[in-house]
Amino acid sequence: QVQLVESGGGTVQPGGSLTLSCTASGINFSEYVMGWYRQTPGEGREVVARIDGRGAAWYYVDSVKGRFTISRDNGKNTVSLQMNNLKPEDTAVYYCHGEHLHTYWGQGTQVTVSR
């Protein structure tokens, strides 16, 4: 079966950094556009970053440009999100996402930016 499993969430102070990782199984990983989305209570899920199958980033939401970097390792079936200079408004549950013929979601990992 298909699984996307996130790790790396946690609590950091404003200005801090975190790296999220997602490991995929059950799919031909290199065929999938991978992404990170985030959601806060009562709000819709927002795409944060997406990366094509070959590893070239092609989208970041404006609010994270210059702070976040998405990358993938097709040999390890992983996609990562390096988050720098975190702000309180980055607080959300972050979800790994994969899309090709079907769409798959991870369970989510909490990122909290707070003093």
Backbone as CSV, one residue per row, in Angstrom:
resi,resn,N_x,N_y,N_z,CA_x,CA_y,CA_z,C_x,C_y,C_z
1,GLN,0.824,-1.176,0.000,0.000,0.000,0.000,0.873,1.246,0.000
2,VAL,0.268,2.346,-0.367,0.981,3.605,-0.453,1.025,4.268,0.910
3,GLN,2.204,4.734,1.274,2.363,5.483,2.511,3.296,6.651,2.287
4,LEU,2.924,7.792,2.834,3.794,8.948,2.943,3.914,9.252,4.426
5,VAL,5.123,9.223,4.939,5.348,9.364,6.364,6.250,10.567,6.608
6,GLU,5.732,11.545,7.342,6.474,12.758,7.640,7.218,12.633,8.965
7,SER,8.289,13.390,9.068,9.016,13.509,10.316,9.690,14.875,10.355
8,GLY,10.134,15.267,11.527,10.907,16.483,11.675,10.168,17.667,12.256
9,GLY,8.880,17.527,12.489,8.140,18.617,13.091,8.542,18.833,14.539
10,GLY,8.094,19.941,15.075,8.406,20.262,16.451,8.111,21.710,16.746
11,THR,8.633,22.173,17.859,8.437,23.543,18.315,9.757,24.285,18.288
12,VAL,9.743,25.453,17.678,10.929,26.296,17.615,10.542,27.734,17.903
13,GLN,11.530,28.518,18.297,11.318,29.940,18.491,11.337,30.670,17.155
14,PRO,10.676,31.822,17.079,10.765,32.613,15.850,12.212,32.842,15.448
15,GLY,12.460,32.719,14.153,13.810,32.838,13.632,14.561,31.529,13.558
16,GLY,14.013,30.492,14.156,14.652,29.197,14.135,14.412,28.444,12.846
17,SER,14.948,27.232,12.798,14.877,26.409,11.600,14.425,25.000,11.936
18,LEU,13.764,24.391,10.990,13.395,22.984,11.047,13.514,22.401,9.655
19,THR,13.775,21.115,9.590,13.732,20.388,8.328,12.711,19.270,8.446
20,LEU,11.737,19.291,7.576,10.749,18.230,7.497,11.175,17.229,6.430
21,SER,10.898,15.973,6.698,11.199,14.921,5.735,9.968,14.053,5.536
22,CYS,9.843,13.524,4.350,8.750,12.630,4.004,9.323,11.459,3.239
23,THR,9.013,10.271,3.692,9.445,9.058,3.021,8.238,8.374,2.407
24,ALA,8.327,8.104,1.126,7.233,7.486,0.394,7.523,6.024,0.134
25,SER,6.478,5.231,0.157,6.580,3.828,-0.219,5.335,3.438,-0.996
26,GLY,5.469,2.437,-1.833,4.330,1.937,-2.580,4.023,2.674,-3.869
27,ILE,4.882,3.597,-4.267,4.696,4.327,-5.508,6.009,4.356,-6.282
28,ASN,5.895,4.614,-7.581,7.080,4.894,-8.382,7.428,6.360,-8.155
29,PHE,8.263,6.584,-7.171,8.437,7.907,-6.584,8.829,8.967,-7.608
30,SER,9.725,8.638,-8.509,10.227,9.632,-9.445,9.166,10.124,-10.424
31,GLU,8.058,9.417,-10.540,6.972,9.842,-11.410,6.085,10.905,-10.768
32,TYR,6.247,11.105,-9.472,5.319,11.939,-8.724,5.842,13.342,-8.508
33,VAL,4.973,14.305,-8.753,5.201,15.644,-8.241,4.948,15.594,-6.738
34,MET,5.912,16.027,-5.971,5.798,16.004,-4.520,5.644,17.424,-3.997
35,GLY,5.002,17.521,-2.863,4.799,18.837,-2.288,4.586,18.799,-0.802
36,TRP,4.640,19.970,-0.232,4.308,20.183,1.168,3.161,21.175,1.248
37,TYR,2.158,20.824,2.009,1.008,21.665,2.276,0.923,21.894,3.775
38,ARG,0.207,22.933,4.166,0.016,23.174,5.582,-1.418,23.622,5.846
39,GLN,-1.864,23.380,7.069,-3.227,23.692,7.445,-3.287,24.101,8.905
40,THR,-4.037,25.159,9.170,-4.325,25.589,10.527,-5.805,25.350,10.795
41,PRO,-6.201,25.257,12.066,-7.609,24.982,12.366,-8.544,26.000,11.735
42,GLY,-9.578,25.506,11.086,-10.573,26.358,10.477,-10.196,26.943,9.133
43,GLU,-9.028,26.589,8.624,-8.584,27.117,7.351,-8.331,25.977,6.371
44,GLY,-8.344,26.318,5.101,-8.061,25.337,4.077,-6.596,24.958,4.034
45,ARG,-6.348,23.846,3.406,-4.989,23.392,3.251,-4.304,24.203,2.150
46,GLU,-3.142,24.749,2.459,-2.409,25.651,1.583,-1.159,24.967,1.067
47,VAL,-0.930,25.041,-0.237,0.316,24.517,-0.767,1.455,25.438,-0.362
48,VAL,2.517,24.856,0.150,3.694,25.595,0.561,4.762,25.538,-0.524
49,ALA,5.018,24.348,-1.032,6.037,24.158,-2.048,5.766,22.872,-2.791
50,ARG,6.141,22.855,-4.067,6.031,21.655,-4.883,7.295,21.504,-5.701
51,ILE,7.623,20.261,-6.021,8.842,19.954,-6.753,8.543,18.868,-7.768
52,ASP,9.086,18.996,-8.962,8.786,18.044,-10.014,9.551,16.748,-9.819
53,GLY,9.266,15.794,-10.682,9.808,14.457,-10.509,11.314,14.368,-10.593
54,ARG,11.942,15.296,-11.294,13.397,15.265,-11.439,14.116,16.048,-10.349
55,GLY,13.381,16.749,-9.499,13.991,17.449,-8.392,14.175,18.935,-8.563
56,ALA,13.553,19.521,-9.567,13.625,20.953,-9.773,12.399,21.607,-9.142
57,ALA,12.625,22.472,-8.179,11.532,23.189,-7.546,10.884,24.139,-8.543
58,TRP,9.562,24.142,-8.555,8.869,25.018,-9.501,7.782,25.859,-8.875
59,TYR,7.554,25.723,-7.570,6.569,26.558,-6.914,6.843,26.708,-5.426
60,TYR,6.757,27.936,-4.943,6.689,28.247,-3.529,5.605,29.286,-3.332
61,VAL,4.842,29.132,-2.272,3.909,30.186,-1.926,4.702,31.440,-1.544
62,ASP,4.162,32.598,-1.894,4.911,33.841,-1.721,5.422,34.031,-0.296
63,SER,4.649,33.625,0.680,4.996,33.888,2.063,6.241,33.140,2.537
64,VAL,6.678,32.112,1.808,7.849,31.358,2.237,9.029,31.518,1.299
65,LYS,8.872,32.234,0.214,9.965,32.416,-0.734,11.164,33.056,-0.051
66,GLY,12.325,32.483,-0.290,13.540,32.961,0.326,13.814,32.385,1.691
67,ARG,12.858,31.673,2.265,13.026,31.073,3.582,12.986,29.553,3.554
68,PHE,12.157,28.983,2.695,11.977,27.533,2.630,12.591,26.994,1.349
69,THR,13.106,25.780,1.415,13.651,25.096,0.256,13.140,23.669,0.225
70,ILE,12.557,23.279,-0.899,12.103,21.911,-1.074,13.136,21.157,-1.908
71,SER,13.347,19.904,-1.563,14.269,19.071,-2.306,13.783,17.631,-2.264
72,ARG,14.321,16.812,-3.151,13.944,15.401,-3.147,15.149,14.543,-3.470
73,ASP,15.098,13.316,-2.999,16.122,12.328,-3.280,15.386,11.101,-3.809
74,ASN,15.423,10.926,-5.114,14.667,9.827,-5.713,15.269,8.465,-5.390
75,GLY,16.548,8.440,-5.026,17.150,7.186,-4.611,16.656,6.713,-3.263
76,LYS,16.262,7.642,-2.408,15.762,7.321,-1.076,14.255,7.457,-0.955
77,ASN,13.593,7.867,-2.026,12.143,8.094,-2.015,11.753,9.093,-0.932
78,THR,12.495,10.177,-0.853,12.221,11.189,0.153,12.086,12.570,-0.467
79,VAL,11.297,13.385,0.188,11.195,14.796,-0.125,11.327,15.551,1.190
80,SER,12.050,16.655,1.164,12.329,17.412,2.373,11.922,18.860,2.193
81,LEU,11.703,19.509,3.308,11.418,20.937,3.323,12.282,21.570,4.397
82,GLN,13.284,22.326,3.966,14.129,23.078,4.876,13.458,24.413,5.135
83,MET,13.172,24.686,6.392,12.461,25.892,6.782,13.384,26.733,7.657
84,ASN,13.714,27.909,7.176,14.580,28.829,7.896,13.820,30.089,8.264
85,ASN,14.343,30.792,9.258,13.732,32.046,9.709,12.233,31.877,9.926
86,LEU,11.885,30.878,10.698,10.476,30.573,10.919,9.769,31.690,11.667
87,LYS,8.527,31.889,11.296,7.686,32.926,11.863,6.474,32.292,12.531
88,PRO,5.868,32.971,13.506,4.676,32.402,14.143,3.586,32.024,13.143
89,GLU,3.452,32.767,12.069,2.437,32.453,11.080,2.729,31.185,10.287
90,ASP,3.916,30.618,10.453,4.220,29.329,9.844,3.661,28.165,10.650
91,THR,3.159,28.436,11.840,2.600,27.383,12.681,1.442,26.704,11.970
92,ALA,1.516,25.401,11.840,0.501,24.640,11.115,0.854,23.167,11.198
93,VAL,-0.079,22.349,10.763,0.233,20.961,10.473,0.695,20.895,9.026
94,TYR,1.847,20.316,8.818,2.433,20.210,7.491,2.233,18.805,6.956
95,TYR,1.762,18.730,5.729,1.436,17.461,5.096,2.290,17.225,3.864
96,CYS,2.791,16.038,3.745,3.460,15.594,2.536,2.406,15.185,1.511
97,HIS,2.660,15.496,0.256,1.698,15.275,-0.814,2.409,14.741,-2.045
98,GLY,1.791,13.758,-2.669,2.321,13.224,-3.914,1.224,13.109,-4.945
99,GLU,1.526,13.495,-6.175,0.518,13.484,-7.230,1.099,12.961,-8.530
100,HIS,0.414,12.011,-9.122,0.700,11.525,-10.465,-0.647,11.094,-11.052
101,LEU,-0.893,9.825,-11.180,-2.217,9.370,-11.575,-3.201,9.427,-10.409
102,HIS,-2.682,9.334,-9.200,-3.466,9.443,-7.983,-2.797,10.449,-7.064
103,THR,-3.541,10.869,-6.059,-3.048,11.801,-5.069,-2.971,11.110,-3.717
104,TYR,-1.864,11.316,-3.030,-1.651,10.710,-1.724,-1.209,11.765,-0.731
105,TRP,-1.593,11.548,0.511,-1.276,12.462,1.604,-0.654,11.717,2.770
106,GLY,0.288,12.377,3.424,0.771,11.885,4.687,-0.169,12.250,5.816
107,GLN,0.161,11.790,7.014,-0.681,12.040,8.176,-0.496,13.439,8.754
108,GLY,0.585,14.085,8.427,0.847,15.423,8.907,1.795,15.440,10.089
109,THR,2.525,16.522,10.202,3.423,16.730,11.327,3.279,18.178,11.793
110,GLN,3.200,18.354,13.095,2.951,19.675,13.665,4.226,20.500,13.701
111,VAL,4.129,21.723,13.218,5.186,22.714,13.356,4.616,23.876,14.151
112,THR,5.256,24.186,15.261,4.829,25.292,16.106,5.976,26.266,16.263
113,VAL,5.716,27.515,15.945,6.712,28.576,16.071,6.205,29.529,17.142
114,SER,6.845,29.504,18.283,6.350,30.243,19.433,7.472,30.496,20.414
115,ARG,7.363,31.601,21.130,8.285,31.887,22.218,7.767,31.302,23.525
